[in-house]
Amino acid sequence: MKRIGMPISDDTILRSLKRRATERRAETSVLVVGVDDWAWRKGSTYGTIVVDLERREVIDVLPDRSADGIADWLKQHPDIEIISRDRCGSFAQGAQEGAPQARQVADRFHILQNLREAIQAQLSHSCGSSVRPLLPADVDDECEAMISSGPRDKHGGAEHRCLSRMANIQSRQAIFDQVRALRRDGRTVSDIARQTGFHRRTIAKWIRADTLPLRNASAPKASSPRYFEDYLSRRWAQRCVRGRRLLQEIKARGYTCSFSNLERLLAKWRTPKREVARPALAAPENAARRSGDRAFDLADRCCSAVREAAWIADKRSGGEGRRKKSEWPDFAAMRRLAMRFRGMVRSKNTGNLDTWLKDVHQSGLDAMQRLARTLRRDIDAVRNAITEQWSNGQTEGQSIV
């Protein structure tokens, strides 16, 4: 500043600019706002960020994310006509209390994400129910122990993860049995590879095996806590069980990832009812071989709930869906419901929304029915999400300097 002849400090200039911006903002009425979570400290302290969607700028940042906080703020801005938000219940309640005259718009991305999660949950539960007779006893017992000994989760997260894992194992087992049956019929490796769509190396490996081979884990890297598992085990045996302290120690040894990843490993050791096998680190000379096996082991492609949910929700085409139709008759009905909903969102037409909700209620698909019930509770915001141009994309991408 001195070089351009201004006898004033940098902080004073910034303070003046912010004051002018605040005064200009106070003089301008806000009509369309987006509200979302704001992390003061990620994983610990959260607030609420409010964005003017018309001017694409942050209006305010609230110290908490409660319904009362957003309601009090909205009462001070009675000119607001549209409030865009995600499907968080506290934001919906605060918007209703603080600005009953405004139209609430649910974010389309979150609605489609809820659809995909419902499809994934339905696939996991449906495949999981049929997989139990095909699972080894130790795997089934481990999943049951994980559900019973894990922390209470009102959303069923532990059960969902177990069912997803069981569905993946059942998928690989079914493919393995199909390959073995084709081989007994006299088919060559090349013929089986062309018919199933898997690589010849995978087919040859399965033909030589009597039982389904276990999948090899990738060699751990410095970004994984398993890379430091020997050191962590020694420190754990020495009664050092504080995660933050262990984080600092392995960071000094080259750890490059987050505390949450470390906590996922330590959480297994802290659970007294669950015995977790601690795999040994892969030897360097075996890393290339393990990586090569993983590159061609594509057996999980057929019935992975995550892949199938993405295929249905994103309207992709391929052999995965065709195989699923023959294995599970309700697959076609669920896919039709998903495509109808996506069609309404793309065409911005809510004329068939009530009919769609009724058909979902009568479909017998539990996860889809739960989705329909949550949409009914927020039906006005869902309708506005389909017809209005506003979304919460700007709010999600905002940052404060």
C-alpha positions in Angstrom: 0.0 0.0 0.0 2.8 2.4 0.7 4.2 1.9 -2.8 1.0 3.2 -4.3 0.8 6.1 -1.9 -2.0 4.9 0.3 -1.2 5.3 4.0 -3.5 2.6 5.2 -3.1 -1.0 6.2 -4.3 -4.1 4.3 -6.7 -5.0 7.2 -8.4 -1.6 7.0 -9.0 -2.0 3.3 -10.5 -5.4 3.7 -12.7 -4.2 6.6 -13.9 -1.3 4.5 -14.8 -3.6 1.5 -16.7 -6.0 3.7 -18.6 -3.2 5.3 -19.6 -1.7 1.9 -20.7 -5.2 0.7 -22.8 -5.7 3.9 -24.5 -2.3 3.4 -25.2 -3.0 -0.2 -26.6 -6.4 0.6 -28.8 -4.9 3.3 -30.3 -2.5 0.8 -31.1 -5.3 -1.7 -34.1 -7.6 -1.0 -33.4 -11.3 -1.1 -36.1 -13.4 -2.9 -34.5 -16.9 -3.6 -32.2 -18.5 -1.0 -30.5 -21.8 -0.6 -29.7 -23.3 2.8 -27.3 -26.1 3.7 -24.9 -27.4 6.3 -21.7 -25.6 6.9 -18.8 -27.3 8.6 -16.9 -25.0 11.0 -14.9 -28.1 12.0 -15.6 -31.1 9.8 -17.0 -34.0 11.8 -17.4 -31.9 15.0 -19.1 -28.5 14.7 -21.6 -27.5 12.0 -23.6 -24.4 11.2 -25.9 -23.2 8.4 -24.8 -21.4 5.3 -27.4 -19.2 3.4 -26.8 -18.3 -0.2 -28.6 -15.8 -2.5 -29.2 -18.1 -5.5 -30.0 -15.2 -7.8 -26.8 -13.3 -7.2 -24.7 -16.4 -6.4 -23.2 -15.1 -3.2 -23.2 -16.0 0.4 -25.6 -14.0 2.5 -24.9 -15.3 6.0 -23.4 -18.1 8.0 -25.4 -19.2 11.1 -23.6 -20.7 14.2 -25.7 -23.8 14.3 -28.0 -25.9 12.0 -31.1 -26.0 14.2 -34.6 -25.4 13.0 -35.0 -22.5 15.4 -31.8 -20.8 14.1 -32.9 -20.9 10.5 -36.5 -19.9 11.5 -35.2 -16.8 13.3 -33.1 -15.8 10.4 -36.0 -16.2 7.9 -38.3 -14.1 10.1 -35.8 -11.2 9.6 -36.2 -11.5 5.8 -39.9 -11.5 5.1 -39.4 -10.9 1.3 -38.1 -14.4 0.7 -40.2 -16.3 -1.9 -38.3 -19.5 -2.5 -36.2 -21.6 -0.2 -34.0 -24.4 -1.7 -32.8 -27.0 0.6 -31.8 -30.7 0.9 -34.2 -33.1 2.5 -33.0 -32.4 6.1 -36.0 -32.3 8.4 -34.6 -29.4 10.5 -34.3 -27.2 7.5 -37.9 -28.0 6.4 -39.2 -27.3 9.9 -37.3 -24.0 10.2 -38.4 -22.9 6.7 -42.1 -23.6 7.6 -41.9 -21.8 10.9 -39.8 -18.8 9.7 -41.2 -18.2 6.2 -44.6 -19.9 5.8 -45.2 -17.7 2.7 -42.2 -19.1 0.8 -42.2 -22.1 -1.5 -39.8 -24.8 -0.4 -37.8 -26.6 -3.1 -36.1 -30.0 -2.3 -32.8 -30.5 -4.1 -33.2 -32.7 -7.1 -29.8 -34.3 -6.7 -30.7 -35.5 -3.2 -34.0 -36.8 -4.3 -32.3 -38.9 -7.0 -29.7 -40.0 -4.5 -32.5 -41.2 -2.2 -33.9 -43.2 -5.1 -30.6 -44.8 -5.8 -30.1 -45.7 -2.1 -33.6 -47.2 -2.0 -32.7 -49.4 -5.0 -29.5 -50.5 -3.5 -31.1 -51.3 -0.2 -33.8 -53.3 -2.0 -31.3 -55.3 -4.0 -29.2 -56.0 -0.9 -32.1 -57.3 1.2 -33.5 -59.3 -1.7 -30.2 -60.9 -2.6 -29.3 -61.3 1.0 -32.3 -63.3 1.8 -31.5 -65.9 -0.9 -27.8 -66.0 -0.2 -27.8 -67.5 3.3 -28.0 -71.2 2.2 -25.0 -70.7 -0.1 -22.7 -68.9 2.4 -20.0 -70.6 4.4 -20.9 -71.0 8.0 -18.1 -68.8 9.3 -19.0 -65.9 7.0 -22.7 -66.1 8.0 -21.8 -66.2 11.7 -19.4 -63.2 11.3 -22.2 -61.2 9.7 -24.6 -62.0 12.4 -22.0 -61.1 15.0 -21.3 -57.8 13.3 -25.0 -56.9 13.4 -25.6 -58.0 17.0 -22.4 -56.5 18.5 -22.2 -53.3 16.5 -23.5 -49.9 17.8 -27.2 -49.1 17.6 -28.1 -47.7 14.2 -31.7 -46.6 13.6 -31.1 -46.6 9.8 -29.8 -50.3 9.8 -26.4 -49.4 8.5 -24.6 -52.5 9.9 -27.3 -54.8 8.6 -27.2 -53.2 5.2 -23.4 -53.6 4.9 -23.7 -57.2 5.9 -26.4 -58.0 3.4 -24.4 -56.2 0.7 -21.4 -58.3 1.5 -23.5 -61.5 1.5 -25.0 -60.6 -1.8 -21.6 -60.1 -3.4 -20.4 -63.5 -2.1 -23.6 -65.1 -3.4 -23.0 -63.5 -6.8 -19.4 -64.8 -7.0 -20.6 -68.3 -5.9 -23.3 -68.4 -8.6 -20.8 -67.4 -11.3 -18.3 -69.9 -10.1 -20.9 -72.7 -10.2 -21.9 -71.6 -13.7 -18.3 -71.8 -14.9 -17.8 -75.2 -13.4 -21.0 -76.5 -15.0 -20.0 -75.3 -18.4 -16.6 -76.9 -18.0 -18.2 -80.2 -17.1 -20.2 -80.0 -20.4 -17.0 -80.0 -22.3 -16.7 -76.3 -23.1 -13.3 -74.8 -23.6 -11.9 -71.8 -21.6 -12.4 -69.5 -24.6 -16.0 -70.6 -25.1 -16.8 -70.0 -21.4 -15.1 -66.6 -21.5 -17.1 -65.5 -24.5 -20.4 -66.8 -23.0 -19.9 -65.3 -19.5 -18.0 -62.1 -20.5 -15.1 -62.7 -18.0 -11.4 -62.8 -18.8 -9.8 -66.1 -19.7 -7.4 -65.9 -16.7 -10.3 -65.7 -14.3 -12.0 -68.6 -16.0 -8.8 -70.7 -16.0 -8.2 -70.0 -12.3 -11.7 -71.0 -11.4 -11.6 -74.2 -13.4 -8.5 -75.3 -11.5 -10.0 -74.6 -8.1 -12.4 -77.0 -6.3 -14.0 -74.2 -4.3 -14.5 -70.5 -4.9 -11.1 -68.8 -4.3 -11.0 -66.0 -1.8 -10.4 -62.5 -3.3 -7.0 -61.1 -2.7 -6.8 -57.7 -1.0 -4.7 -55.0 -2.6 -1.3 -54.3 -1.1 -1.6 -51.6 1.5 -0.2 -48.1 0.8 0.9 -45.3 3.0 -2.6 -43.8 2.7 -4.0 -46.9 4.5 -3.8 -47.6 8.2 -3.2 -51.3 7.3 0.2 -50.2 6.0 1.1 -49.4 9.7 -0.8 -52.3 11.2 2.3 -54.0 12.7 3.3 -50.8 14.5 -0.3 -50.1 15.6 -0.6 -53.6 17.0 2.5 -53.2 19.1 1.3 -49.9 20.4 -2.1 -51.3 21.1 -0.6 -54.1 23.1 1.3 -51.5 25.1 -2.1 -50.0 26.2 -1.9 -47.0 23.8 -5.5 -46.8 22.7 -6.0 -43.1 22.0 -6.7 -42.6 18.4 -5.3 -39.1 18.1 -2.0 -40.1 19.7 -1.6 -43.0 17.3 -2.5 -40.7 14.4 0.4 -38.4 15.2 2.8 -41.3 15.6 2.0 -42.9 12.3 1.9 -39.5 10.5 5.5 -39.1 11.7 6.2 -42.5 9.9 4.6 -41.4 6.6 0.8 -41.9 7.0 -1.0 -39.5 4.6 -4.7 -40.1 5.1 -7.3 -39.0 7.6 -8.1 -39.7 11.2 -11.5 -41.3 10.3 -9.8 -44.0 8.3 -7.6 -44.9 11.3 -10.6 -44.9 13.5 -12.4 -47.5 11.3 -9.5 -49.8 11.9 -9.3 -49.1 15.7 -13.1 -49.5 16.1 -12.8 -53.2 15.2 -10.2 -53.6 17.9 -12.3 -51.7 20.5 -15.4 -53.9 20.0 -15.1 -56.7 22.6 -17.7 -59.0 21.1 -16.2 -59.1 17.6 -13.0 -60.9 16.8 -11.4 -59.4 13.8 -8.5 -61.2 12.0 -5.7 -58.8 11.5 -4.2 -59.6 8.0 -0.5 -59.6 7.6 1.1 -57.0 5.3 1.6 -58.2 1.8 5.2 -58.9 0.9 6.7 -56.5 -1.7 7.4 -59.4 -4.1 3.8 -60.5 -4.0 2.3 -57.0 -4.7 2.6 -57.2 -8.5 1.0 -60.7 -8.6 -1.9 -59.6 -6.3 -2.5 -56.5 -8.3 -2.6 -58.6 -11.5 -5.1 -61.0 -10.1 -7.3 -58.2 -9.0 -7.2 -56.6 -12.4 -8.8 -59.6 -14.0 -11.0 -60.8 -11.2 -14.3 -59.3 -12.4 -16.7 -61.8 -10.8 -18.3 -59.2 -8.6 -19.7 -57.3 -11.6 -22.9 -59.4 -12.0 -24.8 -58.9 -8.8 -23.1 -56.1 -6.8 -26.0 -54.1 -5.3 -24.0 -50.9 -5.7 -23.4 -51.5 -9.4 -27.0 -52.6 -10.0 -28.4 -49.5 -8.2 -26.2 -47.3 -10.3 -27.2 -49.1 -13.5 -30.9 -48.7 -12.7 -30.9 -45.2 -11.3 -28.6 -43.8 -14.1 -30.5 -45.7 -16.9 -27.5 -47.6 -18.1 -27.7 -50.6 -20.4 -25.7 -53.8 -20.3 -25.7 -57.5 -19.5 -25.9 -57.0 -15.7 -29.5 -56.0 -15.7 -30.5 -58.8 -18.1 -28.9 -61.4 -15.8 -30.7 -59.9 -12.8 -34.1 -60.0 -14.4 -33.9 -63.8 -14.7 -32.7 -64.2 -11.1 -35.2 -61.9 -9.4 -38.7 -61.4 -10.9 -39.3 -58.1 -9.0 -36.2 -56.5 -10.7 -38.2 -55.5 -13.8 -40.9 -53.9 -11.7 -38.4 -51.9 -9.6 -36.6 -50.7 -12.7 -39.8 -49.6 -14.3 -40.7 -47.5 -11.2 -37.2 -46.0 -11.2 -37.4 -45.1 -14.9 -40.8 -43.5 -14.4 -39.6 -41.3 -11.6 -36.5 -40.2 -13.6 -38.8 -39.5 -16.5 -40.9 -37.2 -14.4 -37.8 -35.3 -13.2 -36.4 -34.9 -16.7 -39.7 -33.8 -18.2 -40.5 -31.5 -15.2 -44.0 -32.9 -15.1 -45.6 -33.9 -11.8 -49.0 -35.0 -13.3 -48.2 -38.7 -12.7 -46.5 -38.3 -9.3 -49.5 -39.4 -7.3 -50.1 -42.4 -9.5 -46.4 -43.3 -9.1 -46.6 -43.1 -5.3 -49.7 -45.3 -5.3 -48.0 -47.9 -7.6 -44.9 -47.9 -5.3 -47.1 -48.5 -2.3 -48.7 -51.5 -4.0 -45.4 -52.9 -5.4 -44.4 -54.9 -2.3 -40.9 -53.5 -2.4 -40.1 -52.5 1.1 -37.2 -50.1 0.4 -39.1 -48.4 -2.4 -42.2 -48.1 -0.1 -40.1 -46.4 2.5 -38.9 -43.9 -0.1 -42.4 -43.2 -1.1 -43.5 -42.5 2.5 -40.7 -40.0 3.0 -41.6 -38.3 -0.3 -45.2 -38.0 0.8 -44.2 -36.3 4.0 -42.3 -33.6 1.9 -44.6 -33.8 -1.2 -44.9 -30.0 -1.8 -41.1 -29.5 -1.8 -40.7 -32.6 -4.1 -43.2 -31.2 -6.6 -41.4 -27.9 -6.6 -38.1 -29.7 -7.1 -39.4 -31.2 -10.3 -41.0 -28.1 -11.7 -38.8 -25.3 -10.5 -35.5 -24.3 -12.0 -33.8 -23.8 -8.6 -31.6 -26.3 -6.9 -29.1 -26.5 -4.1 -26.1 -26.9 -6.3 -24.8 -23.4 -5.8 -25.1 -23.8 -2.0 -23.2 -27.1 -2.0 -20.3 -25.5 -3.9 -19.9 -22.3 -1.9 -16.8 -21.5 0.2 -16.0 -18.6 2.5 -12.7 -16.8 2.2 
